[in-house]
């Protein structure tokens, strides 16, 4: 759950901000949702979730080796 939230929240916040900046917030809700999912789902699956998972694993290894 933490991995997903750490990946989704910043990506979604950035995407919504970009929509506002580019004037895409004027699109109808179903179209905005379609665009967001087409863009964000692949980024989440192939980039952000693996990166966050890897970072959390590294942090856990560092923490466990510091205890030893």
PDB file of N, CA, C and O in Angstrom:
ATOM      1  N   UNK A   1       0.825  -1.184   0.000  1.00  0.00           N
ATOM      2  CA  UNK A   1       0.000   0.000   0.000  1.00  0.00           C
ATOM      3  C   UNK A   1       0.878   1.260   0.000  1.00  0.00           C
ATOM      4  O   UNK A   1       0.614   2.203  -0.745  1.00  0.00           O
ATOM      5  N   UNK A   2       1.897   1.268   0.819  1.00  0.00           N
ATOM      6  CA  UNK A   2       2.785   2.430   0.890  1.00  0.00           C
ATOM      7  C   UNK A   2       3.479   2.678  -0.449  1.00  0.00           C
ATOM      8  O   UNK A   2       3.603   3.821  -0.888  1.00  0.00           O
ATOM      9  N   UNK A   3       3.922   1.618  -1.081  1.00  0.00           N
ATOM     10  CA  UNK A   3       4.579   1.744  -2.382  1.00  0.00           C
ATOM     11  C   UNK A   3       3.650   2.375  -3.409  1.00  0.00           C
ATOM     12  O   UNK A   3       4.036   3.286  -4.142  1.00  0.00           O
ATOM     13  N   UNK A   4       2.420   1.876  -3.449  1.00  0.00           N
ATOM     14  CA  UNK A   4       1.453   2.413  -4.404  1.00  0.00           C
ATOM     15  C   UNK A   4       1.156   3.880  -4.117  1.00  0.00           C
ATOM     16  O   UNK A   4       1.121   4.700  -5.034  1.00  0.00           O
ATOM     17  N   UNK A   5       0.945   4.207  -2.857  1.00  0.00           N
ATOM     18  CA  UNK A   5       0.621   5.595  -2.509  1.00  0.00           C
ATOM     19  C   UNK A   5       1.798   6.518  -2.819  1.00  0.00           C
ATOM     20  O   UNK A   5       1.606   7.611  -3.353  1.00  0.00           O
ATOM     21  N   UNK A   6       3.002   6.089  -2.491  1.00  0.00           N
ATOM     22  CA  UNK A   6       4.186   6.916  -2.770  1.00  0.00           C
ATOM     23  C   UNK A   6       4.405   7.105  -4.271  1.00  0.00           C
ATOM     24  O   UNK A   6       5.055   8.063  -4.689  1.00  0.00           O
ATOM     25  N   UNK A   7       3.873   6.211  -5.065  1.00  0.00           N
ATOM     26  CA  UNK A   7       3.984   6.327  -6.522  1.00  0.00           C
ATOM     27  C   UNK A   7       2.841   7.146  -7.109  1.00  0.00           C
ATOM     28  O   UNK A   7       3.059   8.038  -7.929  1.00  0.00           O
ATOM     29  N   UNK A   8       1.637   6.837  -6.686  1.00  0.00           N
ATOM     30  CA  UNK A   8       0.452   7.438  -7.297  1.00  0.00           C
ATOM     31  C   UNK A   8       0.248   8.895  -6.898  1.00  0.00           C
ATOM     32  O   UNK A   8      -0.036   9.727  -7.759  1.00  0.00           O
ATOM     33  N   UNK A   9       0.382   9.220  -5.634  1.00  0.00           N
ATOM     34  CA  UNK A   9       0.070  10.575  -5.177  1.00  0.00           C
ATOM     35  C   UNK A   9       0.894  11.647  -5.908  1.00  0.00           C
ATOM     36  O   UNK A   9       0.307  12.589  -6.441  1.00  0.00           O
ATOM     37  N   UNK A  10       2.216  11.541  -5.951  1.00  0.00           N
ATOM     38  CA  UNK A  10       2.977  12.585  -6.666  1.00  0.00           C
ATOM     39  C   UNK A  10       2.682  12.619  -8.166  1.00  0.00           C
ATOM     40  O   UNK A  10       2.601  13.692  -8.765  1.00  0.00           O
ATOM     41  N   UNK A  11       2.523  11.440  -8.767  1.00  0.00           N
ATOM     42  CA  UNK A  11       2.254  11.398 -10.206  1.00  0.00           C
ATOM     43  C   UNK A  11       0.906  12.022 -10.527  1.00  0.00           C
ATOM     44  O   UNK A  11       0.785  12.791 -11.480  1.00  0.00           O
ATOM     45  N   UNK A  12      -0.088  11.700  -9.749  1.00  0.00           N
ATOM     46  CA  UNK A  12      -1.420  12.245  -9.978  1.00  0.00           C
ATOM     47  C   UNK A  12      -1.457  13.744  -9.708  1.00  0.00           C
ATOM     48  O   UNK A  12      -2.095  14.496 -10.446  1.00  0.00           O
ATOM     49  N   UNK A  13      -0.782  14.175  -8.662  1.00  0.00           N
ATOM     50  CA  UNK A  13      -0.722  15.599  -8.353  1.00  0.00           C
ATOM     51  C   UNK A  13      -0.052  16.368  -9.487  1.00  0.00           C
ATOM     52  O   UNK A  13      -0.545  17.416  -9.903  1.00  0.00           O
ATOM     53  N   UNK A  14       1.065  15.854  -9.985  1.00  0.00           N
ATOM     54  CA  UNK A  14       1.753  16.496 -11.102  1.00  0.00           C
ATOM     55  C   UNK A  14       0.887  16.505 -12.358  1.00  0.00           C
ATOM     56  O   UNK A  14       0.818  17.516 -13.057  1.00  0.00           O
ATOM     57  N   UNK A  15       0.230  15.391 -12.646  1.00  0.00           N
ATOM     58  CA  UNK A  15      -0.621  15.311 -13.838  1.00  0.00           C
ATOM     59  C   UNK A  15      -1.772  16.312 -13.752  1.00  0.00           C
ATOM     60  O   UNK A  15      -2.076  16.991 -14.733  1.00  0.00           O
ATOM     61  N   UNK A  16      -2.402  16.407 -12.612  1.00  0.00           N
ATOM     62  CA  UNK A  16      -3.506  17.356 -12.456  1.00  0.00           C
ATOM     63  C   UNK A  16      -3.013  18.795 -12.578  1.00  0.00           C
ATOM     64  O   UNK A  16      -3.699  19.638 -13.156  1.00  0.00           O
ATOM     65  N   UNK A  17      -1.846  19.075 -12.044  1.00  0.00           N
ATOM     66  CA  UNK A  17      -1.271  20.423 -12.162  1.00  0.00           C
ATOM     67  C   UNK A  17      -0.972  20.737 -13.635  1.00  0.00           C
ATOM     68  O   UNK A  17      -1.255  21.834 -14.117  1.00  0.00           O
ATOM     69  N   UNK A  18      -0.396  19.754 -14.337  1.00  0.00           N
ATOM     70  CA  UNK A  18      -0.108  19.954 -15.762  1.00  0.00           C
ATOM     71  C   UNK A  18      -1.388  20.159 -16.568  1.00  0.00           C
ATOM     72  O   UNK A  18      -1.425  20.988 -17.477  1.00  0.00           O
ATOM     73  N   UNK A  19      -2.432  19.408 -16.237  1.00  0.00           N
ATOM     74  CA  UNK A  19      -3.717  19.605 -16.911  1.00  0.00           C
ATOM     75  C   UNK A  19      -4.177  21.047 -16.743  1.00  0.00           C
ATOM     76  O   UNK A  19      -4.651  21.671 -17.692  1.00  0.00           O
ATOM     77  N   UNK A  20      -4.036  21.565 -15.542  1.00  0.00           N
ATOM     78  CA  UNK A  20      -4.442  22.947 -15.260  1.00  0.00           C
ATOM     79  C   UNK A  20      -3.601  23.922 -16.079  1.00  0.00           C
ATOM     80  O   UNK A  20      -4.136  24.854 -16.677  1.00  0.00           O
ATOM     81  N   UNK A  21      -2.293  23.710 -16.106  1.00  0.00           N
ATOM     82  CA  UNK A  21      -1.387  24.605 -16.816  1.00  0.00           C
ATOM     83  C   UNK A  21      -1.619  24.581 -18.321  1.00  0.00           C
ATOM     84  O   UNK A  21      -1.484  25.605 -18.991  1.00  0.00           O
ATOM     85  N   UNK A  22      -1.963  23.424 -18.848  1.00  0.00           N
ATOM     86  CA  UNK A  22      -2.144  23.271 -20.291  1.00  0.00           C
ATOM     87  C   UNK A  22      -3.580  23.539 -20.742  1.00  0.00           C
ATOM     88  O   UNK A  22      -3.893  23.432 -21.928  1.00  0.00           O
ATOM     89  N   UNK A  23      -4.440  23.883 -19.802  1.00  0.00           N
ATOM     90  CA  UNK A  23      -5.823  24.167 -20.142  1.00  0.00           C
ATOM     91  C   UNK A  23      -6.665  22.935 -20.407  1.00  0.00           C
ATOM     92  O   UNK A  23      -7.776  23.045 -20.925  1.00  0.00           O
ATOM     93  N   UNK A  24      -6.149  21.755 -20.057  1.00  0.00           N
ATOM     94  CA  UNK A  24      -6.883  20.519 -20.296  1.00  0.00           C
ATOM     95  C   UNK A  24      -7.957  20.262 -19.243  1.00  0.00           C
ATOM     96  O   UNK A  24      -8.761  19.341 -19.386  1.00  0.00           O
ATOM     97  N   UNK A  25      -7.973  21.061 -18.200  1.00  0.00           N
ATOM     98  CA  UNK A  25      -8.997  20.869 -17.162  1.00  0.00           C
ATOM     99  C   UNK A  25     -10.381  21.233 -17.679  1.00  0.00           C
ATOM    100  O   UNK A  25     -11.385  20.960 -17.021  1.00  0.00           O
ATOM    101  N   UNK A  26     -10.434  21.847 -18.852  1.00  0.00           N
ATOM    102  CA  UNK A  26     -11.719  22.203 -19.459  1.00  0.00           C
ATOM    103  C   UNK A  26     -12.371  21.009 -20.153  1.00  0.00           C
ATOM    104  O   UNK A  26     -13.546  21.072 -20.515  1.00  0.00           O
ATOM    105  N   UNK A  27     -11.628  19.933 -20.339  1.00  0.00           N
ATOM    106  CA  UNK A  27     -12.182  18.739 -20.978  1.00  0.00           C
ATOM    107  C   UNK A  27     -13.272  18.127 -20.096  1.00  0.00           C
ATOM    108  O   UNK A  27     -13.271  18.308 -18.878  1.00  0.00           O
ATOM    109  N   UNK A  28     -14.175  17.422 -20.707  1.00  0.00           N
ATOM    110  CA  UNK A  28     -15.207  16.716 -19.958  1.00  0.00           C
ATOM    111  C   UNK A  28     -14.552  15.666 -19.050  1.00  0.00           C
ATOM    112  O   UNK A  28     -13.506  15.109 -19.382  1.00  0.00           O
ATOM    113  N   UNK A  29     -15.171  15.415 -17.929  1.00  0.00           N
ATOM    114  CA  UNK A  29     -14.600  14.495 -16.935  1.00  0.00           C
ATOM    115  C   UNK A  29     -14.247  13.121 -17.519  1.00  0.00           C
ATOM    116  O   UNK A  29     -13.151  12.630 -17.249  1.00  0.00           O
ATOM    117  N   UNK A  30     -15.114  12.481 -18.298  1.00  0.00           N
ATOM    118  CA  UNK A  30     -14.720  11.178 -18.850  1.00  0.00           C
ATOM    119  C   UNK A  30     -13.486  11.256 -19.755  1.00  0.00           C
ATOM    120  O   UNK A  30     -12.665  10.339 -19.759  1.00  0.00           O
ATOM    121  N   UNK A  31     -13.352  12.326 -20.508  1.00  0.00           N
ATOM    122  CA  UNK A  31     -12.188  12.489 -21.376  1.00  0.00           C
ATOM    123  C   UNK A  31     -10.930  12.757 -20.561  1.00  0.00           C
ATOM    124  O   UNK A  31      -9.870  12.208 -20.858  1.00  0.00           O
ATOM    125  N   UNK A  32     -11.040  13.594 -19.538  1.00  0.00           N
ATOM    126  CA  UNK A  32      -9.888  13.832 -18.647  1.00  0.00           C
ATOM    127  C   UNK A  32      -9.440  12.529 -17.997  1.00  0.00           C
ATOM    128  O   UNK A  32      -8.245  12.242 -17.920  1.00  0.00           O
ATOM    129  N   UNK A  33     -10.416  11.737 -17.528  1.00  0.00           N
ATOM    130  CA  UNK A  33     -10.099  10.470 -16.883  1.00  0.00           C
ATOM    131  C   UNK A  33      -9.412   9.528 -17.860  1.00  0.00           C
ATOM    132  O   UNK A  33      -8.449   8.849 -17.504  1.00  0.00           O
ATOM    133  N   UNK A  34      -9.905   9.488 -19.087  1.00  0.00           N
ATOM    134  CA  UNK A  34      -9.286   8.647 -20.113  1.00  0.00           C
ATOM    135  C   UNK A  34      -7.839   9.062 -20.356  1.00  0.00           C
ATOM    136  O   UNK A  34      -6.942   8.219 -20.377  1.00  0.00           O
ATOM    137  N   UNK A  35      -7.613  10.350 -20.538  1.00  0.00           N
ATOM    138  CA  UNK A  35      -6.253  10.840 -20.798  1.00  0.00           C
ATOM    139  C   UNK A  35      -5.336  10.537 -19.606  1.00  0.00           C
ATOM    140  O   UNK A  35      -4.210  10.073 -19.784  1.00  0.00           O
ATOM    141  N   UNK A  36      -5.824  10.800 -18.402  1.00  0.00           N
ATOM    142  CA  UNK A  36      -5.008  10.534 -17.213  1.00  0.00           C
ATOM    143  C   UNK A  36      -4.637   9.061 -17.105  1.00  0.00           C
ATOM    144  O   UNK A  36      -3.485   8.732 -16.819  1.00  0.00           O
ATOM    145  N   UNK A  37      -5.596   8.175 -17.331  1.00  0.00           N
ATOM    146  CA  UNK A  37      -5.291   6.748 -17.188  1.00  0.00           C
ATOM    147  C   UNK A  37      -4.390   6.249 -18.307  1.00  0.00           C
ATOM    148  O   UNK A  37      -3.517   5.414 -18.067  1.00  0.00           O
ATOM    149  N   UNK A  38      -4.583   6.745 -19.523  1.00  0.00           N
ATOM    150  CA  UNK A  38      -3.723   6.322 -20.640  1.00  0.00           C
ATOM    151  C   UNK A  38      -2.275   6.741 -20.384  1.00  0.00           C
ATOM    152  O   UNK A  38      -1.343   6.023 -20.745  1.00  0.00           O
ATOM    153  N   UNK A  39      -2.094   7.887 -19.771  1.00  0.00           N
ATOM    154  CA  UNK A  39      -0.737   8.384 -19.501  1.00  0.00           C
ATOM    155  C   UNK A  39      -0.163   7.782 -18.220  1.00  0.00           C
ATOM    156  O   UNK A  39       0.969   7.299 -18.211  1.00  0.00           O
ATOM    157  N   UNK A  40      -0.940   7.812 -17.146  1.00  0.00           N
ATOM    158  CA  UNK A  40      -0.394   7.441 -15.841  1.00  0.00           C
ATOM    159  C   UNK A  40      -0.246   5.942 -15.601  1.00  0.00           C
ATOM    160  O   UNK A  40       0.719   5.525 -14.961  1.00  0.00           O
ATOM    161  N   UNK A  41      -1.154   5.132 -16.086  1.00  0.00           N
ATOM    162  CA  UNK A  41      -1.062   3.697 -15.784  1.00  0.00           C
ATOM    163  C   UNK A  41       0.251   3.094 -16.303  1.00  0.00           C
ATOM    164  O   UNK A  41       0.925   2.400 -15.542  1.00  0.00           O
ATOM    165  N   UNK A  42       0.639   3.324 -17.551  1.00  0.00           N
ATOM    166  CA  UNK A  42       1.939   2.762 -17.983  1.00  0.00           C
ATOM    167  C   UNK A  42       3.124   3.338 -17.198  1.00  0.00           C
ATOM    168  O   UNK A  42       4.062   2.609 -16.874  1.00  0.00           O
ATOM    169  N   UNK A  43       3.088   4.617 -16.897  1.00  0.00           N
ATOM    170  CA  UNK A  43       4.174   5.224 -16.115  1.00  0.00           C
ATOM    171  C   UNK A  43       4.247   4.585 -14.732  1.00  0.00           C
ATOM    172  O   UNK A  43       5.334   4.306 -14.226  1.00  0.00           O
ATOM    173  N   UNK A  44       3.080   4.356 -14.123  1.00  0.00           N
ATOM    174  CA  UNK A  44       3.046   3.744 -12.800  1.00  0.00           C
ATOM    175  C   UNK A  44       3.577   2.310 -12.843  1.00  0.00           C
ATOM    176  O   UNK A  44       4.415   1.923 -12.028  1.00  0.00           O
ATOM    177  N   UNK A  45       3.076   1.526 -13.807  1.00  0.00           N
ATOM    178  CA  UNK A  45       3.406   0.096 -13.864  1.00  0.00           C
ATOM    179  C   UNK A  45       4.866  -0.149 -14.233  1.00  0.00           C
ATOM    180  O   UNK A  45       5.518  -1.019 -13.655  1.00  0.00           O
ATOM    181  N   UNK A  46       5.374   0.612 -15.189  1.00  0.00           N
ATOM    182  CA  UNK A  46       6.706   0.317 -15.704  1.00  0.00           C
ATOM    183  C   UNK A  46       7.824   1.187 -15.139  1.00  0.00           C
ATOM    184  O   UNK A  46       8.998   0.843 -15.276  1.00  0.00           O
ATOM    185  N   UNK A  47       7.478   2.311 -14.504  1.00  0.00           N
ATOM    186  CA  UNK A  47       8.525   3.217 -14.028  1.00  0.00           C
ATOM    187  C   UNK A  47       8.426   3.463 -12.521  1.00  0.00           C
ATOM    188  O   UNK A  47       9.318   3.077 -11.766  1.00  0.00           O
ATOM    189  N   UNK A  48       7.352   4.098 -12.093  1.00  0.00           N
ATOM    190  CA  UNK A  48       7.304   4.583 -10.714  1.00  0.00           C
ATOM    191  C   UNK A  48       7.189   3.492  -9.656  1.00  0.00           C
ATOM    192  O   UNK A  48       7.938   3.514  -8.680  1.00  0.00           O
ATOM    193  N   UNK A  49       6.280   2.547  -9.820  1.00  0.00           N
ATOM    194  CA  UNK A  49       6.147   1.502  -8.801  1.00  0.00           C
ATOM    195  C   UNK A  49       7.432   0.674  -8.692  1.00  0.00           C
ATOM    196  O   UNK A  49       7.880   0.425  -7.572  1.00  0.00           O
ATOM    197  N   UNK A  50       8.044   0.237  -9.791  1.00  0.00           N
ATOM    198  CA  UNK A  50       9.324  -0.473  -9.635  1.00  0.00           C
ATOM    199  C   UNK A  50      10.418   0.393  -8.987  1.00  0.00           C
ATOM    200  O   UNK A  50      11.208  -0.104  -8.184  1.00  0.00           O
ATOM    201  N   UNK A  51      10.459   1.666  -9.331  1.00  0.00           N
ATOM    202  CA  UNK A  51      11.481   2.547  -8.745  1.00  0.00           C
ATOM    203  C   UNK A  51      11.260   2.733  -7.250  1.00  0.00           C
ATOM    204  O   UNK A  51      12.211   2.673  -6.471  1.00  0.00           O
ATOM    205  N   UNK A  52      10.025   2.956  -6.846  1.00  0.00           N
ATOM    206  CA  UNK A  52       9.732   3.139  -5.421  1.00  0.00           C
ATOM    207  C   UNK A  52       9.972   1.835  -4.667  1.00  0.00           C
ATOM    208  O   UNK A  52      10.517   1.850  -3.564  1.00  0.00           O
ATOM    209  N   UNK A  53       9.574   0.717  -5.246  1.00  0.00           N
ATOM    210  CA  UNK A  53       9.805  -0.583  -4.606  1.00  0.00           C
ATOM    211  C   UNK A  53      11.299  -0.815  -4.395  1.00  0.00           C
ATOM    212  O   UNK A  53      11.722  -1.252  -3.325  1.00  0.00           O
ATOM    213  N   UNK A  54      12.079  -0.525  -5.404  1.00  0.00           N
ATOM    214  CA  UNK A  54      13.527  -0.688  -5.297  1.00  0.00           C
ATOM    215  C   UNK A  54      14.116   0.235  -4.227  1.00  0.00           C
ATOM    216  O   UNK A  54      14.969  -0.177  -3.442  1.00  0.00           O
ATOM    217  N   UNK A  55      13.661   1.460  -4.206  1.00  0.00           N
ATOM    218  CA  UNK A  55      14.164   2.413  -3.204  1.00  0.00           C
ATOM    219  C   UNK A  55      13.805   1.974  -1.789  1.00  0.00           C
ATOM    220  O   UNK A  55      14.624   2.083  -0.877  1.00  0.00           O
ATOM    221  N   UNK A  56      12.586   1.480  -1.605  1.00  0.00           N
ATOM    222  CA  UNK A  56      12.185   1.013  -0.273  1.00  0.00           C
ATOM    223  C   UNK A  56      12.983  -0.220   0.147  1.00  0.00           C
ATOM    224  O   UNK A  56      13.339  -0.359   1.317  1.00  0.00           O
ATOM    225  N   UNK A  57      13.266  -1.116  -0.804  1.00  0.00           N
ATOM    226  CA  UNK A  57      14.082  -2.299  -0.488  1.00  0.00           C
ATOM    227  C   UNK A  57      15.499  -1.895  -0.100  1.00  0.00           C
ATOM    228  O   UNK A  57      16.072  -2.435   0.846  1.00  0.00           O
ATOM    229  N   UNK A  58      16.071  -0.915  -0.856  1.00  0.00           N
ATOM    230  CA  UNK A  58      17.412  -0.429  -0.506  1.00  0.00           C
ATOM    231  C   UNK A  58      17.413   0.191   0.882  1.00  0.00           C
ATOM    232  O   UNK A  58      18.328  -0.041   1.672  1.00  0.00           O
ATOM    233  N   UNK A  59      16.394   0.974   1.173  1.00  0.00           N
ATOM    234  CA  UNK A  59      16.308   1.612   2.493  1.00  0.00           C
ATOM    235  C   UNK A  59      16.185   0.574   3.599  1.00  0.00           C
ATOM    236  O   UNK A  59      16.768   0.736   4.671  1.00  0.00           O
ATOM    237  N   UNK A  60      15.435  -0.486   3.347  1.00  0.00           N
ATOM    238  CA  UNK A  60      15.280  -1.546   4.341  1.00  0.00           C
ATOM    239  C   UNK A  60      16.595  -2.281   4.546  1.00  0.00           C
ATOM    240  O   UNK A  60      16.942  -2.617   5.678  1.00  0.00           O
ATOM    241  N   UNK A  61      17.344  -2.541   3.453  1.00  0.00           N
ATOM    242  CA  UNK A  61      18.646  -3.207   3.572  1.00  0.00           C
ATOM    243  C   UNK A  61      19.621  -2.333   4.359  1.00  0.00           C
ATOM    244  O   UNK A  61      20.358  -2.833   5.210  1.00  0.00           O
ATOM    245  N   UNK A  62      19.627  -1.040   4.077  1.00  0.00           N
ATOM    246  CA  UNK A  62      20.527  -0.126   4.786  1.00  0.00           C
ATOM    247  C   UNK A  62      20.175  -0.111   6.277  1.00  0.00           C
ATOM    248  O   UNK A  62      21.057  -0.140   7.136  1.00  0.00           O
ATOM    249  N   UNK A  63      18.892  -0.066   6.562  1.00  0.00           N
ATOM    250  CA  UNK A  63      18.438  -0.027   7.948  1.00  0.00           C
ATOM    251  C   UNK A  63      18.812  -1.320   8.660  1.00  0.00           C
ATOM    252  O   UNK A  63      19.267  -1.276   9.802  1.00  0.00           O
ATOM    253  N   UNK A  64      18.630  -2.481   8.010  1.00  0.00           N
ATOM    254  CA  UNK A  64      18.952  -3.749   8.649  1.00  0.00           C
ATOM    255  C   UNK A  64      20.455  -3.938   8.805  1.00  0.00           C
ATOM    256  O   UNK A  64      20.897  -4.522   9.794  1.00  0.00           O
ATOM    257  N   UNK A  65      21.250  -3.460   7.852  1.00  0.00           N
ATOM    258  CA  UNK A  65      22.705  -3.584   7.981  1.00  0.00           C
ATOM    259  C   UNK A  65      23.250  -2.624   9.039  1.00  0.00           C
ATOM    260  O   UNK A  65      24.289  -2.896   9.640  1.00  0.00           O
ATOM    261  N   UNK A  66      22.572  -1.525   9.270  1.00  0.00           N
ATOM    262  CA  UNK A  66      23.009  -0.590  10.321  1.00  0.00           C
ATOM    263  C   UNK A  66      22.770  -1.185  11.698  1.00  0.00           C
ATOM    264  O   UNK A  66      23.499  -0.881  12.641  1.00  0.00           O
ATOM    265  N   UNK A  67      21.751  -2.035  11.822  1.00  0.00           N
ATOM    266  CA  UNK A  67      21.472  -2.701  13.107  1.00  0.00           C
ATOM    267  C   UNK A  67      22.486  -3.788  13.408  1.00  0.00           C
ATOM    268  O   UNK A  67      22.721  -4.106  14.574  1.00  0.00           O
ATOM    269  N   UNK A  68      23.095  -4.367  12.373  1.00  0.00           N
ATOM    270  CA  UNK A  68      24.025  -5.493  12.566  1.00  0.00           C
ATOM    271  C   UNK A  68      25.349  -5.057  13.075  1.00  0.00           C
ATOM    272  O   UNK A  68      26.233  -5.887  13.286  1.00  0.00           O
TER     273      UNK A  68
END
